Amino acid sequence: MSISVGGRSSQSHNRRNKARQTTAKKHGKYAANKVKITRVILNKKAKKPIRFQLSKLGSKSKTKHVFESDISVNDGWLDEHYTTFDEGTQTALLPQLCSTSQTLNNTIPLTFLDLPQEIRDIIYTHTMSDLPTRFPHTNTMKPDSYALYPMTLPSICFTSKAVWTEAVLAYIRRTRFIIVDLYQWVRERDCNSHGKLATFLARFPDKKGFSAVQMLGFRGFRGYYHMAEAIWGVPQPDHLVRQCPGLRSLVLELNWEFVVGVSRQLRKSKAGVGQAFEETLQGRALFEVRSLRHLVILLDDPHLADTHRVLLGPGLTLDDWTRGIYAFLENGFKEHGRSIKIEILSSA
């Protein structure tokens, strides 16, 4: 392995560089690393770490890539081994570098996985910048245990098994998964898309898959849904919500038929709107998600609900329904010592 030092282009300086290169070649531990150090810059005044510009060599001594790394050295070494080029800036490289600090193998990242986790996560997220931030998950989709779904994950996920785990978790963190099968009058086996998603998340050890979920959405509650638990044994949204301790944003899109179902529950039990909502949707489970910061309830076709005012019950309007739900949620979160952003919106 050869080592060169950048600096002035004078002949005397080049001769000094050549002498240093000859000395450095004698040290086998440098040659074993197959790394060419092309420049080392020291800032003595600021007492900053030494910075290397490195080129990793291939089998034919061709440069594969160039990168930089920091390594600390003691002040005594700086005073003894350097060549001055500009005031306050020193350039040096001698074999003693390895003996006075840590070895190159311990301090210089030579592979992608040697980078800090935070930097790798930034790289993963950058490779996904052109991907949709929402992933609708229907009951007709069959998630693959490795690829989630065809043409979904970026190619970086399939570089290696270690990269796959990290990259997919990064994908989960930046994506809102939307369960869209709840509006269909179907059998139990066809109404379990969030169960399939949970199966995919469960393949990560230590529940890392569930912990990575930060955004969820449930779309299209129909009138049957408040009876789904009793009739088909289909898990309600709280079944998945409770398993995601890192959930920060939740969107519930309610169809007008769901509103009618709650209204029927009101007439049957003479309960308040909030209590009926809690009994119908297990709404109290939301209060247990400590990480939740934003809750959106989106009413689908509210004007259609107004045309079915008779189904809402005597004296109960859609505005009454929304105010009752908002009060139930706001008071519930306050009782748990929390304050989150609650929005009840119309899709019309």
Number of C-alpha atoms within 10 A of each C-alpha: 19 19 23 22 22 17 19 11 8 8 9 10 15 16 11 13 19 16 12 19 19 14 14 21 15 13 12 10 15 20 15 9 13 16 21 20 21 16 19 21 20 22 16 16 10 9 14 14 16 19 17 19 15 21 19 17 17 12 8 6 13 10 14 10 11 14 12 14 15 15 17 15 19 12 10 9 13 19 10 8 14 17 17 13 12 9 9 12 15 20 21 21 23 15 17 11 19 13 9 13 14 14 14 17 9 10 14 18 16 17 7 10 12 12 12 10 11 9 12 18 16 11 14 21 17 10 16 18 10 9 14 11 15 14 16 14 21 19 19 11 13 14 16 12 14 15 16 16 13 10 8 12 18 16 12 15 22 16 10 9 10 11 17 18 17 15 26 22 22 22 23 20 21 18 18 21 22 22 23 20 22 26 19 15 13 12 11 13 10 15 23 20 22 25 17 19 22 17 14 18 21 15 14 15 10 9 14 16 23 27 18 21 26 21 23 22 23 23 20 22 25 19 20 16 23 20 15 17 13 9 12 14 10 21 15 20 20 16 15 15 20 15 16 24 18 19 23 18 18 23 19 20 23 23 21 24 23 25 24 21 22 25 25 17 20 20 14 10 11 12 14 17 23 23 21 24 26 18 15 19 19 16 19 18 14 19 19 13 18 14 15 22 15 16 19 16 20 21 25 22 15 19 14 13 21 15 10 14 16 13 16 24 14 10 8 15 15 18 10 12 18 18 14 18 21 18 12 19 22 17 13 18 17 12 11 11 9 14 15 15 11 15 13 16 14 14 9 10
